[in-house]
Each structure stands twice: as C-alpha cells, then as structure tokens.
Amino acid sequence: MCLCSSASAQGNYQATQRNDTMSYYQGFLLGSKIIGSHVRNLQNQDLGTIDNLIVNPETGRMRFAVLSVGGFLETGETNVIVPWSALNVQKTSGADSATYVLDTTKDKLKNAPKFDPSRLSDLYARTTEEPIFTYYDIIWFPDVPTSEEKNARQGKNQAGGRGSASPSMTPFSSATPFSSATPFPSVSQFPSVTPFPSATPFVSTTPYPSP
C-alpha cells in the first residue's frame, strides 16, 4: 500500500514548532513503513508507535492513525485513535525516513479516545469523528471525494474500466459553398443607347445673280 503524506503535514502547522533541520515530507510513503514508526511530541518525548492506519476507501485517503501508547500509562499499553491530519509528517535532511510529530502531551494521551476495532464503522459518522478531532484541537472537515475524483471515476466506469474515454471529436461542419456570383448581364441586355439625332442638312443657298 502506497500512501501520499504531503498533504497530511498541513493539518496542525500553526501549532508546530518547526525545527530548522526538518522539512515537511513531500512524496509517497509505503504503509508498511508508516506502521511501526515512532511518534514524538514537540518536547521530543516518545509517545508511542503507529500500530495501524484507517483509510477511507471512498476517497483513498488516510483518516486516522492508531497509536499504541504504553509505559507511561498506569493501565499499560493502550491503542488510541488520532486524526491523521493531527500528525506532522516531517523529513530530516539527509534521511529518507519520515518523522511523525503530534502536538500533545503524555498526560493528555491518558484520556485520549480509545480505538475499538469492533466499532470501526461508527467512525464514518460526524458525531463520532468530530469529538476526536476536537480533542486534538483539530478542526473537523468532511472526507468526501472531490468533483475531479467523481468525474474521473464516472469516466472510468463509462469506458468499461479502461480509463476515461476521450470525447469524440465533433467533426468540422462542411464549409458552406460560396454562392455563385451573379453573372454580368449580356451586352444585349444593356439598354440601347439613344442615337444622336441626325444633323439637319444645310438649306441650299440662293444662287447669286449672273452678272
């Protein structure tokens, strides 16, 4: 399982005292590498390890991490549930492994919401999710597919599971033929020119009398 964690670091950025040698992890992480990783707080105290991950299959995004805490708890090892957005996934310069930071204290984890695998489906309801977010001072937000994800899924279904089919191109409309030019009128069609009137012949003059 390969999971993207670049967006997960945005959840609690304002509350995190960022170390100059740390940078947010940008890229993909294997789920097998996340499980078993240690989680520390801002005081660099070890809080426990990530025991499991809860993924929303509708969106493909991680919603919660199950944190195994123990040692400092009187009740022994306990699994608590933490919103994935409450974890700051960081990368140490020069190292490929990620570091997980949770802005909380050991005392607060004693009363943190416990993880009950038999009630996993209850987490899908806002009434169950929101109090968990609130406990870690995280604003609850719905985890629903984006419009792009919905369109991509619908396109895949329409293409028979082979990816979105390219829309058929609308053929260019055939060019409208030029209208035939109006032919020039034949010469015979021009109006006849009115001829100039014939000149009136000179009147013969009276001959001079003979001498």
C-alpha positions in Angstrom: 0.0 0.0 0.0 1.4 3.3 -1.1 0.1 6.4 0.6 0.7 10.1 0.0 1.6 12.1 3.0 2.5 15.5 1.6 -0.9 17.0 2.4 -1.0 15.4 5.9 1.5 17.9 7.3 -0.8 20.8 6.8 -3.3 19.9 9.5 -1.5 21.3 12.5 1.2 23.5 11.0 0.4 26.6 13.1 0.8 24.6 16.4 4.1 23.0 15.4 7.4 24.5 16.5 9.3 23.7 13.3 12.9 22.6 13.6 15.3 24.2 11.1 16.7 20.8 10.2 13.2 19.4 9.5 11.1 19.8 6.4 7.7 18.5 5.5 7.7 15.2 3.7 6.6 15.6 0.1 6.0 12.5 -1.8 4.7 9.0 -1.2 5.2 6.6 1.7 4.6 2.9 1.9 2.0 1.9 4.5 4.4 -0.8 5.7 7.0 1.9 6.5 4.5 4.0 8.4 3.2 1.2 10.7 5.7 0.8 13.5 7.1 4.3 13.3 7.6 6.2 16.5 5.6 9.4 17.2 7.1 12.2 19.3 5.7 15.4 20.6 7.1 18.9 20.4 9.2 18.3 23.5 10.8 15.3 21.7 9.2 12.8 24.0 8.4 9.4 22.6 4.6 9.0 22.7 4.3 5.5 21.1 4.2 3.8 17.8 1.8 3.8 14.9 0.0 0.5 15.2 -2.4 0.7 12.3 -4.0 3.1 9.7 -7.6 3.8 9.0 -8.3 4.6 5.3 -11.4 5.9 3.7 -11.9 3.6 0.7 -14.3 6.2 -0.9 -11.5 8.8 -1.2 -8.4 6.6 -0.8 -7.1 9.0 1.9 -5.9 8.1 5.4 -8.3 9.4 8.0 -6.9 8.2 11.3 -3.8 6.6 12.8 -4.0 4.1 15.6 -1.3 5.0 18.2 0.0 2.4 20.6 0.9 4.1 23.8 2.2 2.5 26.9 4.9 2.6 29.6 3.9 6.0 31.0 0.2 4.9 31.3 -0.8 3.1 34.5 -3.2 0.9 32.5 -0.4 -0.5 30.4 -0.3 -0.4 26.6 -3.4 1.2 25.0 -4.4 2.0 21.5 -5.7 5.5 21.0 -7.0 7.0 17.8 -5.5 10.1 16.3 -6.7 12.1 13.2 -4.1 11.7 10.5 -4.3 15.5 9.9 -3.1 16.0 13.5 0.2 14.3 12.7 3.0 16.4 11.2 5.0 14.1 8.8 8.5 15.5 8.6 11.7 14.6 6.9 15.1 15.0 8.4 17.7 16.4 6.0 19.8 13.7 4.6 17.5 10.9 5.7 14.8 9.0 3.7 12.7 8.0 6.7 9.9 10.2 8.0 9.4 11.5 11.5 5.9 11.8 13.0 5.2 14.7 15.4 2.0 15.0 17.4 1.3 18.3 19.3 0.1 16.8 22.6 1.4 15.7 26.0 1.7 12.3 27.6 -0.9 13.4 30.2 -3.4 14.2 27.5 -3.0 10.9 25.9 -4.1 9.2 29.1 -7.7 10.3 28.3 -7.5 10.2 24.5 -10.3 8.5 22.6 -9.6 4.8 22.5 -9.6 2.7 19.4 -12.2 -0.1 19.3 -11.9 -2.2 16.1 -15.4 -3.5 16.6 -16.8 0.0 16.2 -14.8 0.9 13.1 -17.9 1.7 11.1 -19.0 4.2 13.7 -16.1 6.5 12.7 -17.9 7.2 9.4 -20.4 9.4 11.3 -19.6 13.0 12.0 -21.0 12.7 15.5 -18.2 10.1 16.2 -15.4 11.7 14.2 -15.7 15.3 15.3 -15.1 14.8 19.0 -11.8 13.0 18.2 -10.7 16.0 16.0 -11.7 18.4 18.7 -9.8 16.5 21.4 -6.5 17.2 19.5 -7.5 20.8 18.7 -8.1 20.0 15.0 -10.9 21.4 13.0 -13.1 18.7 11.7 -13.6 18.5 7.9 -15.6 16.0 5.8 -13.6 13.4 3.9 -15.6 13.2 0.6 -14.5 12.8 -3.0 -13.7 15.9 -4.9 -15.6 16.8 -8.1 -12.4 15.8 -10.0 -12.4 12.4 -8.3 -16.0 11.9 -9.1 -15.6 12.8 -12.7 -12.6 10.6 -13.1 -14.5 7.7 -11.5 -17.5 8.2 -13.7 -15.3 8.5 -16.8 -13.7 5.2 -15.9 -17.0 3.4 -15.5 -18.3 4.8 -18.8 -15.2 3.4 -20.5 -15.7 -0.1 -19.2 -13.0 0.2 -16.6 -10.2 1.1 -19.0 -9.9 4.7 -18.1 -11.8 7.7 -19.2 -12.5 7.6 -22.9 -11.6 10.7 -24.9 -14.7 12.5 -26.0 -15.4 12.0 -29.7 -14.4 15.0 -31.7 -17.1 17.0 -33.3 -16.4 16.9 -37.0 -15.9 20.3 -38.6 -19.1 21.3 -40.4 -18.7 21.2 -44.1 -17.8 24.6 -45.4 -20.8 26.5 -46.9 -20.1 26.7 -50.6 -19.6 30.2 -51.9 -22.8 31.4 -53.5 -22.5 31.6 -57.3 -21.6 35.1 -58.4 -24.4 36.9 -60.2 -23.4 36.8 -63.9 -22.8 40.0 -65.6 -25.7 40.9 -67.9 -25.1 40.2 -71.6 -24.3 43.1 -73.8 -27.7 42.7 -75.4 -29.3 43.3 -72.0 -27.9 46.7 -71.6 -30.4 49.4 -72.6 -29.9 50.6 -76.1 -28.2 53.9 -76.4 -30.4 56.6 -77.9 -28.7 57.6 -81.1 -27.8 61.2 -81.6 -30.4 62.9 -83.9 -29.3 63.1 -87.5 -28.0 66.6 -88.4 -30.4 68.8 -90.3 -28.9 69.3 -93.8 -28.0 72.8 -94.7 -30.6 74.7 -96.8 -29.4 75.3 -100.3 -28.4 79.0 -100.7 -30.0 81.3 -103.3 -27.6 81.5 -106.1 -26.0 84.8 -106.9 -27.5 86.5 -110.0 -25.3 86.2 -113.0 -23.6 89.4 -113.9 
